[in-house]
Amino acid sequence: MSLSDGWQLFNLALSGAISGEDSLQERLAESYTYHLQHVSSKDVTEKVWTQLEELKQVVNAKAAVGSEGRILASTSAMSGEEAAKWLKKIASMSSDVAQAYGVEKYLEESHQAGARE
């Protein structure tokens, strides 16, 4: 598992969502399109992977419309409340990945310190 990759992608997704000035729907679409769709199952915990698969289904629920792809069509059809709900879930997933990454890093450093002694 490469939690550092997952942590970085979630961090980028959240940074963009927080600092963006677009609608919540557009920020959700951008977070998923540019960052979260690149997360693989080895980059996150099993729990987070399940939640990401659910998000994938939600942001791909609608057919593409004109020049608008599936993700933008799906998020554009959401209410602001629904988009906000998913952005909050992304923040929660990010927290889970960060915690798991911290544990992984601690165990690696502990193992390396033990090998040096």
C-alpha positions as CSV (number, residue, x, y, z in Angstrom):
1,M,0.0,0.0,0.0
2,S,1.3,3.4,-0.9
3,L,-0.6,5.7,1.4
4,S,1.7,8.6,0.6
5,D,0.3,8.7,-2.9
6,G,-3.3,8.6,-1.6
7,W,-2.5,11.3,1.0
8,Q,-1.0,13.6,-1.7
9,L,-4.0,13.2,-4.0
10,F,-6.5,13.8,-1.3
11,N,-4.5,16.8,-0.1
12,L,-4.6,18.3,-3.6
13,A,-8.3,17.6,-4.0
14,L,-9.1,19.3,-0.8
15,S,-6.8,22.3,-1.4
16,G,-8.5,22.9,-4.7
17,A,-12.0,22.5,-3.3
18,I,-11.3,24.9,-0.4
19,S,-9.5,27.6,-2.4
20,G,-11.7,27.5,-5.4
21,E,-14.3,30.1,-6.2
22,D,-16.5,28.0,-8.5
23,S,-19.7,26.4,-7.4
24,L,-19.6,23.5,-5.0
25,Q,-20.7,21.2,-7.9
26,E,-17.8,22.4,-10.0
27,R,-15.3,22.1,-7.2
28,L,-16.5,18.5,-6.6
29,A,-16.1,17.7,-10.3
30,E,-12.6,19.2,-10.4
31,S,-11.5,17.4,-7.2
32,Y,-12.6,14.1,-8.6
33,T,-11.4,14.7,-12.2
34,Y,-8.0,16.1,-11.5
35,H,-7.1,14.1,-8.3
36,L,-9.4,11.5,-6.8
37,Q,-10.0,9.4,-10.0
38,H,-6.3,8.7,-10.0
39,V,-6.3,7.1,-6.6
40,S,-5.9,3.3,-6.7
41,S,-6.9,0.7,-4.2
42,K,-3.3,0.4,-3.0
43,D,-3.2,4.1,-2.1
44,V,-5.9,4.1,0.5
45,T,-7.5,1.9,3.2
46,E,-10.2,-0.6,2.3
47,K,-12.9,1.7,3.9
48,V,-11.8,4.7,1.9
49,W,-11.6,2.7,-1.3
50,T,-15.3,1.6,-0.8
51,Q,-16.3,5.2,-0.3
52,L,-14.3,6.3,-3.4
53,E,-16.1,3.6,-5.4
54,E,-19.4,5.1,-4.2
55,L,-18.3,8.6,-5.1
56,K,-17.2,7.3,-8.6
57,Q,-20.7,6.0,-9.2
58,V,-22.3,9.2,-8.1
59,V,-20.1,11.5,-10.2
60,N,-20.6,9.2,-13.3
61,A,-24.4,8.8,-12.8
62,K,-25.5,11.1,-15.7
63,A,-24.8,10.7,-19.4
64,A,-22.5,13.3,-21.0
65,V,-24.4,16.3,-22.4
66,G,-22.9,18.2,-25.3
67,S,-19.3,19.1,-24.6
68,E,-19.9,18.4,-20.9
69,G,-18.5,15.0,-19.8
70,R,-20.2,12.5,-17.5
71,I,-18.6,13.9,-14.3
72,L,-19.5,17.5,-14.9
73,A,-23.0,16.5,-16.1
74,S,-23.5,14.5,-12.9
75,T,-22.2,17.1,-10.5
76,S,-24.1,19.9,-12.3
77,A,-27.3,18.1,-11.7
78,M,-26.7,18.0,-8.0
79,S,-28.0,20.5,-5.5
80,G,-25.5,22.6,-3.6
81,E,-26.3,20.6,-0.5
82,E,-25.6,17.3,-2.1
83,A,-22.2,18.5,-3.5
84,A,-21.4,19.9,-0.1
85,K,-22.2,16.5,1.4
86,W,-19.8,14.8,-0.9
87,L,-17.1,17.4,-0.3
88,K,-17.4,16.8,3.4
89,K,-17.1,13.0,2.8
90,I,-13.9,13.7,0.8
91,A,-12.6,15.6,3.8
92,S,-13.4,12.7,6.1
93,M,-11.8,10.2,3.7
94,S,-8.7,12.5,3.6
95,S,-8.5,12.4,7.3
96,D,-8.7,8.6,7.3
97,V,-5.9,8.3,4.8
98,A,-3.8,10.8,6.7
99,Q,-4.2,8.9,9.9
100,A,-3.3,5.6,8.2
101,Y,-0.3,7.2,6.4
102,G,0.9,8.5,9.8
103,V,0.7,5.0,11.3
104,E,2.4,3.5,8.3
105,K,5.2,6.1,8.4
106,Y,5.7,5.6,12.2
107,L,5.9,1.8,11.8
108,E,8.5,2.2,8.9
109,E,10.6,4.6,11.0
110,S,10.4,2.3,14.0
111,H,11.4,-0.7,11.9
112,Q,14.3,1.2,10.5
113,A,15.4,2.4,13.9
114,G,15.3,-1.2,15.2
115,A,17.4,-2.4,12.2
116,R,20.1,0.1,13.0
117,E,20.4,-0.9,16.7
